[in-house]
Amino acid sequence: MVAHESGKITGIDLVRSYILDVISDDSTLTLDMDFRLRETHPHYTDPGTLDGCYRRGYIRFAQIEDLRLNKSPTAPKDVRNLSIIYSTEFHDDFVHIDSAWGEVEVSASTIQVVVE
């Protein structure tokens, strides 16, 4: 695994990545991800297809100062892919992700991005 601190996510295309799960407890928020890597990322390998290079990983927030989760309502027969990311903002201690799952907005002292 390679860990990157917030602000050092060079080589990860977050908008073309996927949220697989959102896990929150009393002290952390973890986004289980399928990251789409750019050619500049050290773990990038040529996939041999136009789909791109994807690697599992996560974004973990600790020492959370402010958290807002706004899960999208879905009908039981809704077949859309809830892992699709529409837009992201990733600053020093603030992240906003708008996705089919919903919106995640968090300010945290520790933001860790890990690519497995």
C-alpha positions, 0 to 999 in steps of 0.5 A: 500500500502507498499512503498519500497525505491530503493535497498529494493525490497527484495521479488519481482521477477522483471524478473517474473513480468510484465510491464502493462504501461509506463507513463511519464510526465515532472517530473516523469516516472511510470511503472505500474506493476504486481509484482510477489512476493516471499515468503519473501515479507510481502504481499505474500499470497499462490496462491494455484497454481504454477503461483505464487503470483502477486500483482499490484503496480508501480515503480515511478522515480522522480528527473530524472537525465538521461532517455532513453526509447527505445520502441520495434517496433511492427507489427500491427499483432504482438501477443507477450505479450509486458509486459514480462520482460527479464532482470533487473538491479536495483541499488541505483539510476539506473534501467535498464529493458529490456522487450518486451515493450522495454528498460527502462534505468533511473537514478533518485534521487528518486525511489519508489516501491509500492505494493498495 
